[in-house]
Amino acid sequence: MNFKSAAILGSGSFGTAIAKLLSPKLERIVIIGRDAQVAATINTEHRNPQYLADIILPECVVAGTEIAAASKHPLIIFAVPTAATRQCAKELVAAGVSPDAVLLSCAKGIERSSGERMSEILKELLPDNEVAALSGPNHAEEIARGQAACAVIGCTDAGVAMALQDLFTLPHFRPYTSTDLAGIELGGAIKNVYAIAAGIAHGLGLGDNATAALVTRALAEMTRLGVALGGRQETFSGLSGVGDLLVTCFSEHSRNHKVGLALGRGKTLAEATDALGMVAEGVPNTLSIHEAARKAGVRTPIIDAAFSMLYENKPAAEAMMELLSRDTRMESE
C-alpha cells in the first residue's frame, strides 16, 4: 500500500499540523474546511490565517471547502472535532468515496448520543473502508514546528497499520502500531476529562503534590474504565494512555488544561470556553464519558467530580475537597 496523496478533513490546528508533517512524504495534500476565506489564504499565502498562522505550508498543500474533493484520495484523515465526525462521514458517503480509501481518525472523544468511538462511526457508515486511529502526546503546535514526537496508530489490519506507520515516520516523528483500536481511542478520549481536572487543581493552587496524585489516580481510573469499555490494559500504559495523559495535564498547549485553569480561578464554563476560542474536547467528552461510565457501572470519582463542576455548578474547591476526603482504600483497588 503506497499513499501518494491525502485529504485532511478539518482546517484547524491539528489538520494544519498534519498537513505540514506529511508534506515531505506526499505529492499532494488537500485540506477541507468550512471557511472559504481560510481556504483561499492557504492557497494564496500558504498559511492558515486562523490556526498556526506563522507556519508556512509547502505548495503541495492546497485547500477547499467541498468534501467531494476528498473522496478520491487513497488516505482521508479526520481532523475534525468528534461532534463533526458523523456528519463528515455522511458527506463522504454522498460524495461516493472509494472503498479502497483508508480512513484515519485523529479525533479524541466518543459520541454522546451513541457512546460510539470515532472508528465505530466510520465503520458504521463506510463499512467497506479500512479504518485506523492516530493518538498520543501530539500537540499541534510542536508537530507543526518539527519538534520531536511519538504517536501510536491503531488498526485491526496490521498491513494498513504498517503502511500508515511508514508514511508517518519522519526524523522528528516516530509512530508505533497497535491492533487495540478501542484502547487507543478510549485513552485519547478519557484523558481530556482529567486534563480539565488537572487545570482546575492548578487554578486552585493545590500544588504539585496534589496534581501529581490526581494524575496518578486518573491513570488508574482511565485504565479501569477503558478496559471495561473494550480496551486492553497494556494500551493505557502506552502513548495513547499515560503519554497523552501527561502532556495534556501539564502542557501550556493543552486546551483542556486551559479551561480547567480558568475554572479553578473562578471563571464560569462559558467564560473559560469563550476565552479559549477553540474546541476543548474535554468539555463535551465529560458528558459522554460520564454517561458511558455510569452505563458500564465503573467507579470513576475523578470523572464524577469533573462532571459536577462543569454541569452541576458545584464549586471547584468543594469538588476537589470531596475527592480528597473520600473513604480510604488499597492503592490497587
C-alpha positions in Angstrom: 0.0 0.0 0.0 1.5 3.3 -1.1 0.0 6.6 -0.3 0.8 9.4 -2.8 -1.8 11.9 -1.7 -4.2 12.5 1.2 -7.2 14.6 2.1 -7.5 16.2 5.6 -10.9 16.9 6.8 -10.6 19.9 9.2 -8.7 23.1 8.8 -8.0 23.6 12.5 -4.6 23.5 14.2 -4.2 19.7 14.1 -5.3 19.4 10.5 -2.8 22.1 9.6 0.0 20.4 11.6 -0.6 17.1 10.0 -0.5 18.7 6.5 2.9 20.2 7.4 4.1 16.9 8.9 3.2 14.8 5.9 4.2 17.3 3.2 7.7 15.7 2.6 6.1 12.3 2.0 3.1 13.1 -0.2 2.8 14.6 -3.7 -0.5 16.4 -2.8 -2.4 17.2 0.3 -5.9 18.7 0.3 -7.2 20.4 3.4 -11.0 20.5 3.5 -12.5 23.1 5.8 -15.8 25.1 6.3 -14.3 28.6 5.9 -13.8 29.7 2.3 -11.5 32.6 3.4 -9.2 30.3 5.3 -9.0 28.0 2.3 -8.3 30.9 0.0 -5.5 32.2 2.2 -3.9 28.7 2.4 -4.0 28.6 -1.4 -2.5 32.1 -2.0 -0.3 32.7 1.1 0.5 29.1 2.0 -0.5 29.5 5.6 -3.6 29.1 7.8 -4.7 32.6 9.0 -6.7 31.3 12.0 -4.5 28.5 13.3 -0.7 28.2 13.5 -0.6 31.3 11.3 3.2 31.5 11.4 3.6 28.1 9.9 4.4 28.2 6.2 2.8 25.3 4.3 4.5 23.8 1.2 3.0 24.3 -2.2 1.8 20.6 -2.3 -0.7 21.6 0.4 -3.9 23.1 -1.0 -7.3 23.8 0.5 -11.0 23.8 -0.3 -14.5 23.6 1.2 -16.1 20.8 -0.8 -15.8 17.4 0.8 -16.3 15.8 -2.6 -12.7 16.9 -3.3 -11.5 14.4 -0.6 -13.4 11.4 -1.9 -10.8 10.2 -4.5 -7.7 10.3 -2.3 -6.3 7.0 -1.0 -6.0 8.4 2.5 -8.6 10.5 4.2 -7.7 12.0 7.6 -10.4 13.1 10.0 -9.0 16.1 12.0 -12.4 17.5 12.9 -14.0 17.7 16.4 -15.7 14.5 17.5 -19.2 16.1 17.1 -18.5 16.6 13.4 -17.2 13.2 12.5 -20.5 11.6 11.8 -21.7 14.4 9.5 -18.4 14.4 7.6 -18.7 10.6 7.1 -22.2 11.0 5.8 -21.0 13.7 3.3 -18.2 11.3 2.2 -20.8 8.6 1.5 -22.8 11.0 -0.5 -19.7 12.0 -2.5 -19.0 8.4 -3.4 -15.8 7.8 -1.6 -13.7 4.9 -3.0 -13.9 1.7 -0.9 -10.1 1.4 -1.2 -9.6 4.7 0.7 -8.1 4.3 4.2 -9.9 6.4 6.9 -7.6 7.7 9.7 -9.3 9.3 12.7 -7.4 11.8 14.8 -10.4 13.0 16.9 -10.2 12.2 20.6 -13.7 11.6 22.0 -16.7 9.4 22.0 -20.2 10.4 20.6 -22.6 11.3 23.4 -25.8 10.1 21.8 -24.5 6.6 20.9 -21.4 6.2 23.1 -19.6 5.1 19.9 -15.9 5.7 19.3 -14.9 7.6 16.1 -13.8 4.4 14.3 -17.1 2.8 15.1 -19.0 5.7 13.5 -16.7 5.5 10.4 -17.1 1.7 10.1 -20.9 2.0 10.6 -21.3 4.5 7.7 -18.4 3.3 5.5 -18.2 -0.5 6.1 -16.1 -1.3 3.1 -13.2 1.1 4.1 -10.3 0.2 6.4 -10.4 2.4 9.5 -7.5 3.4 11.7 -6.8 5.9 14.5 -3.8 8.0 15.4 -3.3 9.1 19.0 -0.6 10.0 21.5 1.1 13.1 23.1 0.8 15.2 20.0 0.2 18.9 20.4 -0.3 20.5 17.0 2.0 23.5 17.9 5.0 21.3 18.4 4.3 18.9 15.5 4.0 21.8 13.0 7.3 23.2 14.2 9.1 19.9 13.7 9.7 19.2 17.4 10.2 15.5 18.3 7.1 13.5 19.0 5.8 9.9 19.1 2.4 8.5 18.3 0.6 5.2 18.1 -1.5 4.1 15.1 -4.3 1.6 15.8 -5.8 -0.6 13.2 -7.2 -4.1 13.2 -5.5 -4.7 9.8 -1.7 -5.0 10.5 -0.9 -4.3 6.9 -2.7 -1.0 6.9 -1.2 0.0 10.2 2.3 -0.7 8.9 1.6 1.3 5.7 0.5 4.3 7.8 3.5 3.8 10.1 5.8 4.1 7.1 4.0 7.2 5.9 4.2 9.0 9.3 7.8 8.0 10.0 10.0 11.1 9.8 13.2 12.2 11.6 11.2 14.1 14.2 8.1 11.9 14.3 8.1 8.2 15.4 4.9 6.2 15.2 4.2 2.8 16.7 1.4 0.5 15.8 -1.2 -1.5 17.7 -4.2 -3.7 17.0 -6.0 -2.3 20.1 -8.1 0.3 18.2 -10.6 0.5 21.1 -7.9 1.1 23.7 -6.1 3.8 21.7 -9.3 5.7 21.1 -10.6 5.4 24.6 -7.3 6.6 26.1 -7.3 9.7 23.9 -10.8 10.5 24.8 -10.9 9.9 28.5 -7.7 11.8 29.3 -9.4 15.0 28.2 -11.5 15.0 31.3 -8.5 14.6 33.6 -6.7 17.5 31.8 -9.6 19.8 32.9 -9.4 18.4 36.4 -5.6 19.0 36.5 -6.1 22.5 35.2 -8.6 23.2 38.0 -6.2 21.9 40.6 -3.5 24.3 39.2 -6.0 27.1 39.2 -6.9 26.5 42.8 -3.3 26.5 43.8 -3.3 23.0 45.2 0.3 22.4 44.5 2.4 19.9 42.6 2.0 17.1 45.1 -1.8 17.2 44.8 -1.7 17.5 41.0 0.7 14.6 40.7 -1.5 12.5 42.9 -4.6 13.5 40.8 -2.9 12.5 37.6 -1.7 9.2 39.0 -5.1 8.2 40.2 -6.6 9.4 36.9 -4.4 6.8 35.1 -5.8 4.1 37.4 -9.3 5.3 36.8 -8.8 5.6 33.0 -7.4 2.1 32.8 -10.3 0.7 34.8 -12.9 2.4 32.6 -11.1 1.8 29.4 -10.8 -1.9 30.0 -14.5 -2.1 30.9 -15.3 -0.4 27.6 -13.2 -2.8 25.5 -9.6 -1.7 25.6 -6.6 -3.7 26.6 -5.0 -2.9 29.9 -1.4 -2.5 28.5 -2.6 0.1 26.0 -3.3 2.6 28.8 0.4 2.3 29.9 1.4 3.5 26.4 1.5 6.6 24.3 -2.3 7.0 23.9 -2.8 6.4 27.6 -0.2 7.7 30.1 1.7 9.5 27.4 -1.3 11.6 26.3 -2.5 12.0 29.8 0.8 13.5 31.0 1.1 16.0 28.2 -2.4 17.2 28.3 -2.5 17.6 32.1 0.7 19.7 32.2 1.3 21.3 28.9 0.8 25.0 28.2 -0.6 24.0 24.8 -3.4 21.9 26.3 -6.8 23.4 25.6 -8.5 21.3 28.2 -5.9 22.3 30.9 -6.5 26.0 30.0 -10.3 25.5 30.5 -9.7 23.9 33.9 -7.2 26.6 34.9 -9.8 29.3 34.2 -12.5 27.3 36.2 -10.1 26.9 39.1 -9.5 30.7 39.1 -13.2 31.4 39.3 -14.3 31.7 35.7 -17.6 30.2 34.6 -17.6 27.4 32.0 -18.9 29.8 29.3 -16.2 32.4 30.2 -13.5 29.7 30.0 -14.5 28.3 26.7 -15.2 31.7 25.1 -11.7 32.9 26.1 -10.2 29.8 24.6 -11.7 30.4 21.1 -11.2 26.8 20.1 -12.8 23.5 20.8 -11.7 21.8 24.1 -12.9 18.2 23.6 -12.8 17.5 27.3 -15.9 19.7 27.8 -18.4 17.6 25.7 -16.3 14.5 26.5 -17.1 14.9 30.2 -20.8 14.4 29.4 -20.3 11.4 27.1 -17.7 9.7 29.2 -19.6 10.2 32.5 -22.6 8.7 30.8 -20.6 5.8 29.5 -19.1 5.1 32.9 -22.5 5.1 34.5 -23.8 2.6 31.9 -20.7 0.4 32.4 -21.1 0.6 36.2 -17.4 1.6 36.7 -16.3 3.6 39.7 -14.9 7.0 38.4 -14.7 9.6 41.2 -12.5 12.0 39.2 -14.8 12.0 36.2 -17.7 12.4 38.5 -16.1 15.4 40.1 -15.3 17.0 36.8 -18.9 16.4 35.7 -20.2 18.0 38.9 -18.1 21.1 38.3 -18.8 21.5 34.7 -22.5 20.6 34.6 -23.9 20.7 38.1 -22.4 24.1 39.1 -20.5 22.6 42.0 -17.7 25.0 43.3 -14.3 23.7 42.2 -12.9 23.9 45.7 -15.8 21.9 47.1 -15.5 19.2 44.4 -11.7 18.8 45.0 -12.2 18.6 48.7 -14.7 15.8 48.3 -12.2 13.9 46.2 -9.6 14.2 49.0 -12.0 13.3 51.8 -13.4 10.1 50.2 -13.0 6.8 52.1 -9.5 5.4 52.0 -8.7 2.2 50.2 -5.9 0.0 48.8 -4.0 1.7 46.0 -4.6 -1.4 43.8 -8.4 -1.0 44.1 
